[in-house]
Amino acid sequence: MDIRQKFNFSFPTTIRFGVGVISELPDYLKQNQLKRPLLVTDPIVRELGFFKNIVKELSQSGLSVEVFSDVHKNPVKTDVLKGKELYQSTDRDTIIGIGGGVGLDVARAIALSINHHRDLFDYDDLIGGDKYVTEPIPHFITVPTTSGTGSEVGRSAIISENESKKKRILFAPTLMAKIVFADPELTMDLPSFVTAATGMDALTHNIEAYLSKNWNPMCSGIALEGIKLIGESIETATLKPDMLSRSKMLMASMMGAIAFQKGLGIVHSLAHPLSSLLDTHHGLANAINLPHGLEFNYEGFEDRYEQMGLMIGLKQGEGKNFINYINDLNKKLGLPAKLSEIGVKNEHIDTLASLAIADFCHPNNPKPVTEADFKSIYEKAL
């Protein structure tokens, strides 16, 4: 990868990738006769220098800019409704999601809500709500600033209920961004912990997509290459970042999100309840649970572990060591190894297991999972 170059990709949507491509955003808006963007992000990103610079450059280009960042760490329905009200009351004409999964999910959900006036969760994909997504979506642009969720290339948003914190999935093909500005330079100032946690999220996406029971050779191939890129770059990106490692991580993050169209699995079902119940960072929850999910899935799928092992430099016949590699990687990145280190207690286990079995990811796991299995894994990870 030559970090001096800029690239155009059209899979699954238009992606403008390369160092400095964010500077092209004002001209893109003007060329598309868009003058009044709503920038959707989170409270932390809003205060960062690069974000303020984006706002400055858009304003200096003669564009009217509004910023919405009143969102929770795990976004809820009322966050979306507040953003919708700001879009409408200030007469916006486009939505630009800037940030990690939080900012991009809220931006996409706001985009859905503008011309769709049913209750937001009527559009939940798990109850067939996508059939109600029939109206035009405002011009929607994404700008990733982390290498984790890959939401920038997605077609869905995960938003929680305010009271129960149950996660709901809003999905429709029309919710895909018109264009992604993927600029590795925007990820350079991420703290090491955030880089590590979001990077392990991206790795988990690629791994679980590859292991998913569903048949999709295109996604499987993308997932393997994503694992390879992360294996080559995550330690450097976290501990001694340079533009090449950040570029590889950003690309691998998008690849993970493309690949998990094939499905995810047990690790995400273990992780989601931790975010709902204890507000745990999603990437961190995945990182701690990933070795345990891999241990659960190993028997019967040894050939897939062989392939993943080859991607990160293991020799033929060393596939079982892929699990040890993940454990060692978490240590090298400075991430906790046990759930007890992030506040999980014995009294949480039953509730976590109950939430996990109700989660929407494990039905795509390569082997069936029971509530007792979830309880056992949580106890082992504690």
Number of C-alpha atoms within 10 A of each C-alpha: 7 8 16 10 10 14 12 12 12 10 10 13 15 16 21 20 22 22 20 16 18 20 15 11 17 20 13 12 19 13 10 9 10 17 19 21 24 25 26 29 27 24 15 11 18 19 10 11 11 17 19 13 12 17 19 13 15 21 15 11 14 12 18 16 16 18 18 22 20 16 21 15 16 21 24 21 22 17 22 23 17 15 26 22 14 15 24 11 9 14 13 19 16 19 25 24 30 27 27 23 28 24 31 31 29 31 31 32 25 29 26 29 23 18 15 17 11 11 10 20 16 18 23 23 17 13 12 12 17 17 13 15 21 12 13 13 21 21 18 24 25 29 26 28 27 27 33 30 30 25 30 32 29 25 20 23 26 23 26 20 15 13 8 9 18 18 22 22 20 26 25 21 11 17 23 23 28 15 21 27 24 28 24 28 18 21 23 19 14 16 11 17 15 17 27 28 26 27 30 31 27 31 33 28 33 34 27 29 30 31 26 25 17 16 11 16 12 11 21 23 15 22 30 25 18 28 27 21 23 26 20 17 20 24 20 16 26 24 16 10 19 15 17 18 22 27 27 23 31 28 21 31 34 27 28 33 26 24 27 24 15 22 24 28 29 30 28 26 26 29 24 26 26 24 19 20 16 14 15 20 20 24 25 27 26 27 29 27 25 27 21 19 22 21 14 15 19 18 12 9 12 15 14 16 24 19 19 24 24 19 20 18 13 17 13 10 14 15 21 19 15 23 19 13 17 18 18 14 18 21 12 13 21 15 18 15 19 17 19 13 12 17 12 19 12 10 8 14 18 16 12 24 23 16 20 26 22 14 20 19 20 23 19 19 23 21 18 12 17 13 16 13 14 24 20 14 19 22 15 12 16 19
